[in-house]
Amino acid sequence: MNFHIYHPADALRPFVKQYYFWEDNTRGTIQLPQNLFALGDQYLVFILEGTAEIKPLHHRAFTLPAASVLGHLTCACQLQVQGPVKVAVVQLNAYGCHRLLGLNAASFTNYYRNLACTEQPLWCELLNNLSQITEPKQVENLLDEACLQALNSQSDNLKTVDDMVDYLLIMQGNVEVAALSSRYGISRPTLERLFSTIVGIPPQLFARMIRYKAALSSLRQLNLPEWQTPITPTAYYNQAMFIQDYLMFNHETPSYFTPAAAATIAHMPAAGHHVAVAS
């Protein structure tokens, strides 16, 4: 099994974070970590070989189309693929999907949108081009070309939502909606409607995700016996609040938490390394 990570062209940042290319010759069902896809991000997924099914905790399972945009996943999910598998993935930031594809939240059904149903034929062309590659390094150039073309074809104004998202990230989610409304001079109902339309989830939920991710990052610096200590390195007022979010996003109690484990696909080794993502 090979897993490669590539970096996008400078012109695509910050909308595009990273590219991934995964090849696995394992036949049959491969169970993947439930938090393989990071909270707060969206992904362009191109399945060149195999099939992928996602079962969110509170929704029926769905099979990803060959070319799709996925996210935001807001609850624990079971991910599994039928191998052999070959997949190319583009990790977007919170507003990257809107900026590159011009898609609003209403375009999604059950966490995803089939790119074959959009008005941009370049994604089907990209899927075809990716299926003809002879070496993984070619993925980087193909994804760069397609994403740059998509970026240049869009003229939508983000209307300060991109700045709101970046501000929430800087503040690690510790911002009230009322404070955002005051900072940007937008009424709360308008802010919530605009944010939900462009990002795909309400600002309150996005801030909650960011706060939770920041807490996990801090707790990974602790040794496991320190797990029971007050979570002073995080933005949570008490452990009960953190446990509530942990259950929501992981559907497991914190006793399963292992700081040494990689929490998302983004924490995997760099290109050229063999990694194991299946259990």
C-alpha positions in Angstrom: 0.0 0.0 0.0 1.3 3.5 -1.0 0.2 6.8 0.3 1.5 10.0 -1.2 1.1 13.6 -0.1 1.6 16.5 -2.5 1.4 20.3 -2.1 -0.7 22.6 -4.4 0.5 25.5 -6.4 1.0 28.7 -4.5 -1.9 30.4 -6.4 -4.3 27.8 -4.9 -3.6 28.6 -1.3 -5.3 28.9 1.1 -8.3 27.3 -0.7 -6.5 24.0 -1.4 -4.4 22.5 1.5 -2.9 19.3 0.2 -3.3 16.5 -2.4 -3.4 12.8 -1.5 -2.9 9.8 -3.7 -3.6 6.4 -2.2 -3.0 3.0 -3.8 -3.8 -0.3 -2.1 -3.9 -3.8 -3.7 -5.8 -5.3 -0.8 -8.8 -7.2 -2.1 -12.1 -7.1 -0.2 -13.3 -4.7 2.5 -10.9 -2.2 4.0 -12.2 -0.5 7.2 -10.8 3.0 7.6 -10.5 5.2 10.7 -13.8 7.1 11.3 -12.0 10.4 11.5 -10.0 10.0 8.3 -11.4 13.2 7.0 -10.7 16.3 9.2 -13.5 18.3 10.8 -13.9 21.7 9.2 -12.6 20.7 5.7 -14.1 19.6 2.5 -12.6 17.2 -0.1 -12.6 16.5 -3.8 -12.5 12.7 -4.1 -11.7 10.9 -7.4 -12.1 7.2 -7.2 -10.0 5.6 -10.0 -10.4 2.0 -8.7 -12.6 0.4 -6.1 -15.7 1.7 -4.3 -16.0 3.8 -1.1 -19.0 3.8 1.3 -19.6 6.2 4.2 -22.0 5.6 7.0 -22.6 8.8 9.2 -23.8 8.0 12.7 -27.2 9.7 12.2 -27.7 9.2 8.5 -28.1 6.3 6.1 -25.0 5.1 4.3 -24.1 6.3 0.9 -21.6 5.3 -1.8 -19.4 8.0 -3.2 -19.6 8.6 -6.9 -16.4 8.3 -8.9 -15.9 12.1 -8.7 -17.4 14.0 -5.8 -17.0 16.7 -3.3 -17.3 15.5 0.3 -17.9 17.4 3.6 -18.4 18.8 6.0 -18.7 15.6 8.1 -20.2 16.7 11.4 -20.5 13.5 13.3 -18.7 10.1 13.7 -18.6 8.1 10.5 -17.7 4.6 9.4 -15.6 4.6 6.3 -14.9 1.5 4.2 -13.7 0.8 0.7 -13.8 -2.3 -1.5 -10.3 -2.9 -2.8 -8.1 -2.9 -4.8 -8.4 0.8 -4.5 -6.8 3.9 -6.2 -8.0 7.3 -5.0 -6.9 10.9 -5.5 -8.0 13.5 -3.0 -7.9 17.3 -2.8 -8.2 18.7 0.7 -9.9 22.0 0.7 -10.3 24.5 3.5 -13.7 25.5 4.8 -14.6 27.9 1.9 -12.5 26.2 -0.8 -15.4 24.4 -2.3 -17.4 27.6 -2.8 -14.4 29.4 -4.2 -13.3 26.7 -6.7 -16.7 25.2 -7.6 -19.2 28.0 -6.8 -21.3 25.4 -4.9 -23.5 26.5 -2.0 -24.7 24.3 0.9 -28.0 23.7 -0.9 -26.1 21.8 -3.6 -25.2 19.0 -1.2 -27.2 16.0 -0.3 -26.2 13.8 2.7 -22.7 15.3 2.9 -21.7 15.1 -0.7 -22.3 16.3 -4.3 -21.7 14.3 -7.5 -19.3 16.3 -9.6 -20.7 14.8 -12.7 -23.9 16.7 -12.0 -22.2 20.1 -11.9 -21.8 22.4 -14.8 -18.0 22.1 -14.9 -17.0 19.2 -17.3 -13.4 19.6 -16.2 -13.9 17.3 -13.2 -15.0 14.4 -15.4 -12.0 15.2 -17.7 -9.7 15.2 -14.6 -11.1 11.8 -13.6 -10.3 10.4 -17.0 -6.8 11.9 -17.0 -6.1 10.6 -13.5 -7.1 7.1 -14.6 -4.4 7.1 -17.3 -1.4 8.1 -15.1 1.6 5.8 -15.1 3.3 7.1 -11.9 1.9 8.9 -8.8 3.9 12.1 -9.3 1.7 12.9 -12.3 -1.2 13.4 -9.9 0.2 16.7 -8.6 0.4 18.4 -12.0 -3.1 17.2 -13.1 -4.7 18.3 -9.9 -2.9 21.7 -10.0 -4.1 22.3 -13.6 -7.7 21.4 -12.8 -7.9 23.4 -9.6 -6.3 26.5 -11.2 -8.8 26.3 -14.1 -11.7 26.0 -11.7 -10.4 28.9 -9.6 -10.0 31.2 -12.6 -13.5 30.4 -13.9 -15.1 31.6 -10.7 -15.9 35.2 -9.9 -18.0 34.8 -6.8 -17.3 37.3 -4.0 -16.9 35.6 -0.7 -18.3 38.6 1.0 -16.0 38.5 4.1 -16.9 34.9 5.0 -13.3 33.8 4.1 -12.0 36.4 6.6 -14.5 35.2 9.2 -13.3 31.6 8.8 -9.7 32.6 9.1 -10.4 34.7 12.2 -12.2 31.8 13.8 -9.2 29.6 13.1 -6.8 32.2 14.6 -9.0 32.4 17.7 -9.3 28.6 17.9 -13.1 28.8 17.8 -13.3 31.0 20.9 -15.6 33.6 19.4 -19.3 34.2 20.0 -21.5 34.8 17.0 -22.5 38.2 18.5 -18.8 39.2 18.5 -18.5 38.2 14.9 -21.6 40.2 14.0 -20.1 43.3 15.7 -16.7 42.8 14.2 -18.0 42.6 10.6 -20.9 44.9 10.9 -23.5 42.3 9.8 -26.7 41.4 11.6 -26.6 38.0 13.3 -29.3 36.5 11.1 -27.6 37.7 7.9 -24.2 36.5 9.2 -25.5 33.0 10.0 -27.3 32.7 6.7 -24.3 33.9 4.7 -21.8 31.7 6.6 -24.1 28.6 6.3 -24.6 29.2 2.6 -20.9 29.5 1.7 -19.2 27.3 4.3 -22.0 24.7 4.5 -22.5 24.7 8.3 -23.5 27.3 10.8 -20.8 29.5 12.4 -21.6 28.1 15.9 -20.9 24.5 14.7 -17.8 25.5 12.8 -16.4 27.3 15.9 -17.2 24.2 18.0 -15.3 22.0 15.5 -12.2 24.3 15.6 -12.3 24.4 19.4 -12.5 20.6 19.6 -9.6 20.2 17.1 -7.5 22.7 19.0 -8.2 20.8 22.3 -7.1 17.5 20.7 -3.9 19.0 19.4 -3.1 20.3 22.9 -4.0 17.0 24.6 -1.7 15.0 22.3 1.2 16.8 24.0 0.3 15.1 27.2 1.2 11.6 28.3 -1.8 9.2 28.6 -1.8 9.0 32.4 -2.3 12.8 32.4 -5.6 12.3 30.6 -7.6 12.7 33.8 -6.0 16.0 34.7 -8.0 19.2 34.1 -7.8 20.2 30.5 -6.1 23.5 31.1 -4.2 23.6 27.8 -7.5 23.8 26.0 -10.2 26.4 25.6 -12.8 24.2 27.3 -14.1 25.4 30.7 -14.4 21.9 32.0 -14.0 18.2 31.0 -17.8 17.8 30.7 -17.9 20.2 27.7 -15.0 18.5 26.0 -16.5 15.0 26.6 -19.8 16.2 25.0 -18.0 17.3 21.9 -15.9 14.2 21.8 -19.0 12.0 21.8 -20.5 14.1 19.1 -17.6 14.0 16.7 -16.2 10.6 17.6 -19.1 8.6 19.1 -16.7 7.2 21.6 -15.9 8.1 25.2 -12.5 9.8 25.8 -11.2 6.6 27.4 -10.4 5.5 23.9 -8.3 8.5 23.3 -4.7 7.8 22.4 -2.5 10.9 21.9 0.1 9.1 19.8 -2.5 8.1 17.2 -2.9 10.2 14.0 -6.3 11.8 14.0 -6.7 12.7 10.4 -5.4 11.9 7.0 -3.4 15.1 7.2 -1.1 13.7 9.9 0.2 10.8 7.7 3.8 10.6 6.7 5.1 12.6 3.7 5.3 11.3 0.2 7.4 8.2 -0.4 6.6 6.5 2.9 4.5 3.4 3.2 1.8 3.9 5.7 -1.1 1.8 7.1 -4.5 3.5 7.1 -6.6 0.3 7.5 -7.1 -1.7 10.6 
